[in-house]
Each structure stands twice: as structure tokens, then as C-alpha cells.
């Protein structure tokens, strides 16, 4: 996938995340979100890519994406959240 298509795909998933946030009031999409499993996996992947970047490893995460996700209240580290906070709709 070339860079242009990769950015378009990322922006499409980001738009889905914004819609999810508008509906549920948060960005903690469960990994097993029945209505859109791909979105749950995408959110998990953003956290993984962020962690890789912070570790100085190769990552698709960019500063621009970090800023964009931060603007909507994205939670990068969910290790401190309980299951009820990670899956508030279940």
C-alpha cells in the first residue's frame, strides 16, 4: 500500500473512531466491539504503534497522528483501566 492510500485508510478509521466517540462519549473501543470489530483492532494497533515509537522502534505512528488522536481524548495506556472501563458497553 502506498503512503497516500495508507493515509486515506488511517483517516477513514479515525473518522469511525470520532463517530464512536460521539455515540459513546469515549475512545476506548473494545477489541471485541461487535458492531465494528475492525475499529477495535485498529484502536489496539494505534496503541501498539505508539508504544513501538516510544521504544525507538520502527513504527507507522507519526507525531501528526498522535496530536490528532490526543485532540479527541485517545487513551494510549489502558493498563490502569479495569475491564468495565475498557468494555463499558458490554
N, C-alpha and C positions, 0 to 999 in steps of 0.2 A: 504494500500500500504506500503510495507516495505521500509526502508531507501534507499536501493540500487536502487529500481525501482523509488522512488521519485527523487533521484539524476539524474537518467537517463532521466526522464521526464523533469526535470528542464533544464538539459544540452541540450536536444533536442529543447526546446523552446528558450533557449539562442542562439542556432545556427540559428534559424529562425530570431531572433532579429538581429543578426550580418548580415544576408543576407539582411534584410530590410534596415539596416543602409548603407550597401554597395550600395544598389539601390537608396535610397533617401537622404543619407547624414546626417541622424539624427536618434535618437531612440524614438522620440515622436510618437509612433504608435497610431493612432486614435482608440478610443474604438470601433468605428463602421467601422473599416477598412474592406471593402468588400472582399478583396482578402484573408483575413485570420482573421476572427473575433476572433478566439481563441487567436491569438497573441495579439490583442488589449486588450482582457480581462486579459491575462497573465501579460502584462506590468502594467496594472492597479493594479493587485494583488501584484506585486512586490512592488509598492509604498505603498500599504496598509500594507503589512507585515513589510516594513521598518519603517513606522510610528508606528506600534504596538511595534516593538523592541525599538524604541527611547522612547516610553512611558513606557517602562519596563514591557510590557505585553507579554504574550505567542505569539511567532511568529516562522514561519518557516524560516525567514531570518537569514542568518549567515554572519559573518564577511567575509568569503571567497566569498560568493555571492556578497556582497557589493563591495568588491575590484574588482571582475570580471566585474560587471556591470559598475563601475566607469571607468574601463580601456577603455570602448567603448563609454564613454560620456553619460551615462544614466542620465536623468534628474529626480531627486527624487521629487522635489516640483514644480508642474506645476501651482500653484495658481497665479503666477505672469505673466503667459503667456496668451496672447489673443487667441481667438478661431482660428484665422488664423494661429497661431503658433502651436496650438495643432492639427489642421487638415490641414496641409499645402498642402495636395494633393487633397483636396475637392474643 
